[in-house]
Amino acid sequence: MIARLTGALAVALTRLARRLGHHAYLSTSCLHHDHHYCQKHTGKSGAKTPARCKFCTTACVCPCHTALNQQEQP
């Protein structure tokens, strides 16, 4: 129950930060210098969006994605 409430709070805070324009996402795998995992389309739990926040799709701020993120912007 506590894990579920913690997860719900994390989602709510992430969405609020995104709306306020202050959400800077750093992938956990990038934090641990596992950049190839962050860029994959499949994770340990199945399909995932590479280099994006799973709650609001904000791009990862890690320098290993800088060129990739700039190419995706219109």
Phi and psi restraints in degrees (value plus and minus 20) as a CYANA .aco file:
   2 ILE   PHI     -84.3   -44.3
   2 ILE   PSI     -58.9   -18.9
   3 ALA   PHI     -82.7   -42.7
   3 ALA   PSI     -61.0   -21.0
   4 ARG   PHI     -84.3   -44.3
   4 ARG   PSI     -63.3   -23.3
   5 LEU   PHI     -86.2   -46.2
   5 LEU   PSI     -58.7   -18.7
   6 THR   PHI     -83.9   -43.9
   6 THR   PSI     -63.1   -23.1
   7 GLY   PHI     -82.9   -42.9
   7 GLY   PSI     -63.5   -23.5
   8 ALA   PHI     -83.8   -43.8
   8 ALA   PSI     -59.5   -19.5
   9 LEU   PHI     -85.3   -45.3
   9 LEU   PSI     -62.0   -22.0
  10 ALA   PHI     -80.8   -40.8
  10 ALA   PSI     -62.7   -22.7
  11 VAL   PHI     -83.6   -43.6
  11 VAL   PSI     -66.9   -26.9
  12 ALA   PHI     -81.9   -41.9
  12 ALA   PSI     -63.6   -23.6
  13 LEU   PHI     -87.3   -47.3
  13 LEU   PSI     -57.7   -17.7
  14 THR   PHI     -84.2   -44.2
  14 THR   PSI     -64.8   -24.8
  15 ARG   PHI     -85.2   -45.2
  15 ARG   PSI     -59.9   -19.9
  16 LEU   PHI     -83.5   -43.5
  16 LEU   PSI     -65.3   -25.3
  17 ALA   PHI     -80.7   -40.7
  17 ALA   PSI     -59.7   -19.7
  18 ARG   PHI     -83.6   -43.6
  18 ARG   PSI     -63.9   -23.9
  19 ARG   PHI     -83.6   -43.6
  19 ARG   PSI     -56.0   -16.0
  20 LEU   PHI    -100.2   -60.2
  20 LEU   PSI     -28.8    11.2
  21 GLY   PHI      61.6   101.6
  21 GLY   PSI       2.6    42.6
  22 HIS   PHI    -139.1   -99.1
  22 HIS   PSI      -3.6    36.4
  23 HIS   PHI    -108.3   -68.3
  23 HIS   PSI      94.5   134.5
  24 ALA   PHI    -133.6   -93.6
  24 ALA   PSI      92.4   132.4
  25 TYR   PHI    -116.8   -76.8
  25 TYR   PSI     110.5   150.5
  26 LEU   PHI    -144.3  -104.3
  26 LEU   PSI      97.6   137.6
  27 SER   PHI     -77.9   -37.9
  27 SER   PSI     120.1   160.1
  28 THR   PHI     -79.6   -39.6
  28 THR   PSI     -58.1   -18.1
  29 SER   PHI     -86.6   -46.6
  29 SER   PSI     -56.2   -16.2
  30 CYS   PHI     -88.5   -48.5
  30 CYS   PSI     -57.5   -17.5
  31 LEU   PHI     -77.6   -37.6
  31 LEU   PSI     -55.3   -15.3
  32 HIS   PHI    -117.9   -77.9
  32 HIS   PSI      -2.4    37.6
  33 HIS   PHI      39.7    79.7
  33 HIS   PSI      16.2    56.2
  34 ASP   PHI    -132.3   -92.3
  34 ASP   PSI      41.2    81.2
  35 HIS   PHI     -83.7   -43.7
  35 HIS   PSI     -53.9   -13.9
  36 HIS   PHI     -84.9   -44.9
  36 HIS   PSI     -51.2   -11.2
  37 TYR   PHI     -89.5   -49.5
  37 TYR   PSI     -61.0   -21.0
  38 CYS   PHI     -81.8   -41.8
  38 CYS   PSI     -52.4   -12.4
  39 GLN   PHI    -107.1   -67.1
  39 GLN   PSI     -25.4    14.6
  40 LYS   PHI     -95.5   -55.5
  40 LYS   PSI     137.1   177.1
  41 HIS   PHI    -111.2   -71.2
  41 HIS   PSI     -28.9    11.1
  42 THR   PHI    -147.4  -107.4
  42 THR   PSI     109.7   149.7
  43 GLY   PHI    -129.9   -89.9
  43 GLY   PSI    -190.2  -150.2
  44 LYS   PHI     -85.5   -45.5
  44 LYS   PSI     -45.0    -5.0
  45 SER   PHI    -124.9   -84.9
  45 SER   PSI      -9.1    30.9
  46 GLY   PHI      96.6   136.6
  46 GLY   PSI    -172.6  -132.6
  47 ALA   PHI     -84.1   -44.1
  47 ALA   PSI     124.1   164.1
  48 LYS   PHI    -170.9  -130.9
  48 LYS   PSI     142.8   182.8
  49 THR   PHI    -115.0   -75.0
  49 THR   PSI      98.7   138.7
  50 PRO   PHI     -85.7   -45.7
  50 PRO   PSI     118.3   158.3
  51 ALA   PHI      40.8    80.8
  51 ALA   PSI      10.7    50.7
  52 ARG   PHI    -155.2  -115.2
  52 ARG   PSI     127.0   167.0
  53 CYS   PHI     -86.5   -46.5
  53 CYS   PSI     111.8   151.8
  54 LYS   PHI     -94.5   -54.5
  54 LYS   PSI     -31.9     8.1
  55 PHE   PHI    -115.7   -75.7
  55 PHE   PSI     -53.2   -13.2
  56 CYS   PHI    -158.7  -118.7
  56 CYS   PSI     -14.7    25.3
  57 THR   PHI      43.6    83.6
  57 THR   PSI      -0.8    39.2
  58 THR   PHI     -85.0   -45.0
  58 THR   PSI     119.2   159.2
  59 ALA   PHI     -91.8   -51.8
  59 ALA   PSI     126.6   166.6
  60 CYS   PHI     -85.9   -45.9
  60 CYS   PSI     117.7   157.7
  61 VAL   PHI    -109.3   -69.3
  61 VAL   PSI     -16.9    23.1
  62 CYS   PHI     -83.3   -43.3
  62 CYS   PSI     118.0   158.0
  63 PRO   PHI     -77.3   -37.3
  63 PRO   PSI     -42.7    -2.7
  64 CYS   PHI     -88.3   -48.3
  64 CYS   PSI     -33.0     7.0
  65 HIS   PHI    -128.0   -88.0
  65 HIS   PSI     -21.6    18.4
  66 THR   PHI     -74.4   -34.4
  66 THR   PSI     -70.7   -30.7
  67 ALA   PHI     -84.1   -44.1
  67 ALA   PSI     -61.0   -21.0
  68 LEU   PHI     -82.5   -42.5
  68 LEU   PSI     -66.3   -26.3
  69 ASN   PHI     -86.0   -46.0
  69 ASN   PSI     -57.5   -17.5
  70 GLN   PHI     -89.0   -49.0
  70 GLN   PSI     -52.4   -12.4
  71 GLN   PHI     -89.7   -49.7
  71 GLN   PSI     -50.7   -10.7
  72 GLU   PHI     -98.4   -58.4
  72 GLU   PSI     -42.4    -2.4
  73 GLN   PHI     -94.4   -54.4
  73 GLN   PSI     119.5   159.5
